Amino acid sequence: MKKVKAGKIREMAATELDKRSGEIREELFKLRFQHATGQLENPVRMRTLRRELARVLTVQHEQAAAKPAGKAG
């Protein structure tokens, strides 16, 4: 799978980021099981997914910080 650049991730909407983060977490979960059972064919894929997840989470935090805080009552 092709590496996703941070610029492309920043163009995504919040719902797309949530969906992508869930997909990455699910795939990492499956890869961890394959690794534990010795069936993992491409160990580099785990690293690339962890880094992509970090990019997605970073953009989510940036977007959350950019939103103005709600009014305090």
Rosetta silent file (secondary structure, phi, psi, omega in degrees, C-alpha in Angstrom):
SEQUENCE: MKKVKAGKIREMAATELDKRSGEIREELFKLRFQHATGQLENPVRMRTLRRELARVLTVQHEQAAAKPAGKAG
SCORE:     score description
SCORE:     0.000 S_00000001
   1 L     0.000  144.176 -177.128    0.000    0.000    0.000 S_00000001
   2 L   -75.714  143.215  179.261    1.191    3.477   -0.831 S_00000001
   3 L   -67.856  135.468  179.617    2.324    5.788    1.957 S_00000001
   4 L   -94.412  125.939 -178.446   -0.191    8.522    2.774 S_00000001
   5 L   -81.047  155.390 -178.635    1.349   11.975    3.065 S_00000001
   6 H   -63.131  -32.374  178.662    0.383   14.376    5.838 S_00000001
   7 H   -61.528  -41.629  177.723   -0.919   16.885    3.289 S_00000001
   8 H   -66.020  -38.478 -179.517   -3.521   14.383    2.061 S_00000001
   9 H   -66.632  -38.207  179.978   -4.501   13.587    5.638 S_00000001
  10 H   -66.177  -22.735  178.645   -4.971   17.293    6.427 S_00000001
  11 L   -78.694  -14.125 -177.488   -7.443   17.536    3.538 S_00000001
  12 L   -75.593  150.593  174.785   -9.700   14.901    5.116 S_00000001
  13 L   -78.439  166.250 -177.868  -12.788   15.796    7.113 S_00000001
  14 H   -60.193  -39.496 -179.921  -13.071   14.858   10.777 S_00000001
  15 H   -67.426  -36.902  177.512  -15.390   11.941   10.028 S_00000001
  16 H   -65.508  -38.865  178.931  -12.977   10.599    7.417 S_00000001
  17 H   -64.531  -41.944  177.686  -10.130   10.829    9.932 S_00000001
  18 H   -61.375  -44.227 -179.509  -12.157    8.896   12.510 S_00000001
  19 H   -63.655  -45.513 -178.689  -12.980    6.229    9.950 S_00000001
  20 H   -64.154  -40.889  179.497   -9.351    5.948    8.767 S_00000001
  21 H   -62.383  -39.750  176.759   -8.042    5.745   12.321 S_00000001
  22 H   -64.509  -41.280  178.660  -10.449    2.866   13.028 S_00000001
  23 H   -62.850  -42.675 -178.980   -9.368    1.054    9.866 S_00000001
  24 H   -65.474  -44.492  179.882   -5.706    1.401   10.759 S_00000001
  25 H   -60.787  -40.388  179.470   -6.269    0.193   14.323 S_00000001
  26 H   -64.942  -43.685  179.847   -8.185   -2.833   13.050 S_00000001
  27 H   -66.908  -38.953  176.813   -5.466   -3.738   10.560 S_00000001
  28 H   -62.186  -39.531  178.455   -2.755   -3.314   13.209 S_00000001
  29 H   -58.803  -46.688  179.644   -4.707   -5.622   15.501 S_00000001
  30 H   -64.836  -40.254  179.923   -4.777   -8.308   12.809 S_00000001
  31 H   -66.283  -35.039  177.757   -1.095   -7.844   12.029 S_00000001
  32 H   -63.024  -39.951  177.036   -0.180   -8.223   15.715 S_00000001
  33 H   -64.688  -43.053  178.130   -1.918  -11.594   15.776 S_00000001
  34 H   -61.734  -39.309  179.568   -0.106  -12.680   12.629 S_00000001
  35 H   -65.473  -41.783 -178.272    3.168  -11.573   14.170 S_00000001
  36 H   -66.649  -32.110 -179.184    2.481  -13.483   17.399 S_00000001
  37 L   -93.586    1.080  177.624    1.693  -16.674   15.507 S_00000001
  38 L    78.954   18.865 -177.750    4.648  -16.346   13.154 S_00000001
  39 L  -104.801    3.867 -176.335    2.517  -15.845   10.047 S_00000001
  40 L   -72.317  122.182 -177.847    3.400  -12.206    9.362 S_00000001
  41 L   -87.635  -35.565 -175.491    4.736  -11.860    5.824 S_00000001
  42 L  -128.270   89.760 -177.754    5.635   -8.152    5.788 S_00000001
  43 L   -66.522  -20.512  179.302    6.783   -6.817    9.185 S_00000001
  44 H   -67.371  -27.311 -179.870    7.479   -3.386    7.682 S_00000001
  45 H   -59.748  -35.872  178.629    3.718   -2.958    7.194 S_00000001
  46 H   -61.912  -43.716 -179.241    3.275   -2.709   10.975 S_00000001
  47 H   -64.317  -44.979 -178.609    5.719    0.184   11.134 S_00000001
  48 H   -65.292  -37.124  177.626    4.121    2.059    8.258 S_00000001
  49 H   -67.472  -40.631  177.792    0.658    1.639    9.777 S_00000001
  50 H   -61.348  -40.319 -179.870    1.825    2.882   13.183 S_00000001
  51 H   -69.649  -39.095  178.032    3.313    5.947   11.536 S_00000001
  52 H   -65.926  -39.270  176.974    0.201    6.590    9.469 S_00000001
  53 H   -61.772  -40.964  178.044   -1.927    6.282   12.609 S_00000001
  54 H   -62.335  -39.560  177.346    0.338    8.821   14.306 S_00000001
  55 H   -63.123  -44.820 -179.187   -0.149   11.198   11.373 S_00000001
  56 H   -62.948  -45.783 -179.745   -3.924   10.825   11.524 S_00000001
  57 H   -64.717  -36.661  177.717   -4.008   11.390   15.279 S_00000001
  58 H   -63.029  -45.313  179.641   -1.731   14.423   14.967 S_00000001
  59 H   -65.124  -39.110  177.195   -4.019   16.014   12.388 S_00000001
  60 H   -60.622  -43.116  178.982   -7.052   15.248   14.563 S_00000001
  61 H   -66.874  -38.074  177.574   -5.388   16.998   17.507 S_00000001
  62 H   -62.827  -43.737  179.907   -4.416   19.946   15.326 S_00000001
  63 H   -66.068  -38.148  178.577   -7.980   20.306   14.096 S_00000001
  64 H   -66.550  -36.850 -179.934   -9.355   20.065   17.625 S_00000001
  65 H   -72.836  -27.589 -178.904   -6.938   22.744   18.819 S_00000001
  66 H   -77.503  -22.585  179.248   -7.857   25.019   15.912 S_00000001
  67 L   -71.458  139.172  176.368  -11.556   24.955   16.769 S_00000001
  68 L   -68.374  143.145 -179.231  -12.653   27.783   19.055 S_00000001
  69 L   -68.007  148.969  178.715  -13.583   26.628   22.527 S_00000001
  70 L   -67.683  157.205 -179.041  -17.278   26.545   23.417 S_00000001
  71 L   -70.032  134.680  176.511  -18.733   29.337   25.489 S_00000001
  72 L   -85.402  135.275 -174.769  -18.529   28.825   29.217 S_00000001
  73 L   -73.313    0.000    0.000  -21.863   29.379   30.966 S_00000001
